[in-house]
Amino acid sequence: MANNWAITIGINQYQFFQPLACAQADAEALKNLLAIEGFSPQQCLLMTETSSPLGDRSTYPTKENILLLLEDLAAACWQPEDKLWFFFSGYGVNYNGQDYLMPVEGNSLRVEETGIEVRSLFESLQVAALDTVVLLDINRASGTQAETPIGLETIELAQELQMSVILSCQPEQFSYESSEIGHSLFTVALLEAVRSGYSSDFADLERYLSVRTPELCQHHWLPTQNPVAVISPTKEFIYPQLEVQKEQRVEEKLPAIIAAPSVQYSHVATEQRIWETEEDEEKGRRSDAQKDDFPVSPKLPMTGNNFQLKPIANSTPQFWQLFLLWGATTILLICLIAVVFFRNKAGFRVEEILPASLKTTTPETHVAKPLAVVTTTLPTPLEPETPPPAQPISPILQAKQRAQALSELSKLSLKPTQASDLDSAISTARKIKPGEPLYEEAQQNIVIWSNMILELATVRAKQRQYAGALAAAQLIDKDDSLYTKAQESIRQWREQAKQYVSNQTVLDAANALIQPQQASTYNRAIEVAKKVAPDEPGFDDAQKSIDQWSQKILNLANRRANHGEFKAAIETATLIPEGTTAYKQAREATQKWQNK
């Protein structure tokens, strides 16, 4: 059974940015609401400046704490198909065309070192094979290169990796907070959607936020803010609803999470009412506001399809209305009788005109002639032809067919190096039906394009780009002959990805041991890095690091020898392990220093 997880991160007091007012409250409110609405409280994890630790682990939202939490959950807790809500409220920066989420120590002058790269974050979630929805309530930071609109790369990554992502605003817009209600406007709309049952699937959630967020901007006299959503075509995220249904809120014991203005005549309303007069309507609105402990707010117009309910002046039908309804029903009944009569009459005329040999009864035209027995002789069905054995395709013909398939991609303005473009071309080719002129050519192209997708996935896996490899291989359709091979590759790559992440964690731990100018710390780091086995992914990275650290030890030994400290130089050189690139040089240098 799939588990439901939530990680909510909110940061107010940044070390290098202007403080935010509502980010922490946003994360706390969403975490508390999800814990009530269907998630296990133990699986709703909060990271703010004041959040409680998880056991002996700090939840202070630094880059290291955030990434370590994700690594630990992926290694020990998460299972494929688990559901995850990942929510971040804080600053974001675009640096050199790449989007970054800024943790509490984030610095616009050192973005690459202090920021969390969105690509890396998405790929780690993709490798975990979770059914994830990412909600980013990002404030655009000011500073070096930071005024570039953030969000464009995030949208492209979501489409490439087929992840469900919602951004709080368009890349060229700003995300706004309201000190009046103590939350950002996007989070207000999000909390309303969850409480009202509009998060049961991702499409409903996106539609709600796209209408409600601009409406809140209008109500609070702020510039328009339009959320952006990318919906994964492979997975429909389902929120773990209990008994909350659309258009109807169950009156439960849970308190009001936020005091936000509510819309009386929309899908947010707790009930649908029909008011006799405007005075009754106002009394009803005030009564509802007092019952829910919400401030009374002016009615706001709702836009979009199926989002507007208007009050009805009088719900009692008048006599003339009933008369019109009865008359329309009678006329409709007479028309139906006439249609049936003339249709049968036409059938009798056909019966008289057709020759006897063609008067057969079929399901489509049943001749109403009692006691008439018609016998028909069905033709003998043809024996199915045995297809000839498949002939091997020559390399020359294969090259020709591949060139033709590449030419078709060019005509469609698609790229052979993008798995999503190849998948779009396959979808287009599948629309060509058997018997149409280009059917055989389309089937050949489908086979070639499917092979190209799997080739791209394999190349990505060899380059340790496991998230991209998995995303590409998952495009292979179940009806494709390569499906079984693709699924086996996906299984192998997921295991390799987990091992690769584990080995990268080992290397990070080794690197953390190093203190410059201390040769013994490099030696300890080398011993830790040796734990990565030769047949495991990441071994090349470990070996490269070991060689670099060995060279650092040799440089320290040479420096001490240059100062005449030959004994210390020899002791330093002996720390270089056998099998490294610097080992032979260290042995030669040691012999020379011993002679001195």
Secondary structure, DSSP 8 states (H G I E B T S, - for coil): ---EEEEEEE----SSS---SSHHHHHHHHHHHHHHHTS-GGGEEEESTT---BTTB-----HHHHHHHHHHHHHHT--TT-EEEEEEEEEEEEETTEEEE--TT--TTSHHHHSEEHHHHHHHHHHTT-EEEEEEEEEE--STTTTS--SHHHHHHHHHHT-EEEESS-TTS---EETTTTEEHHHHHHHHHHHTTTTSBHHHHHHHHHHHHHHHHHHTT------EEE--SS---B---SS-BTTB----S---S------TTSTT-SS----SSHHHHHHHHHHHHHHTT----------STT------S--S--HHHHHHHHHHHHHHHHHHHHHHHHHHHHHHHHHHHS-GGG----SSS----TT-----------------------HHHHHHHHHHHHHHHHHTT--TT-HHHHHHHHHHHHTS-TTSTTHHHHHHHHHHHHHHHHHHHHHHHHTT-HHHHHHHHTTS-TTSTTHHHHHHHHHHHHHHHHHHHHHHHHHHHHHHT--TT-HHHHHHHHHHHTTS-TTSTTHHHHHHHHHHHHHHHHHHHHHHHHTT-HHHHHHHHTTS-TTSTTHHHHHHHHHHHHH-
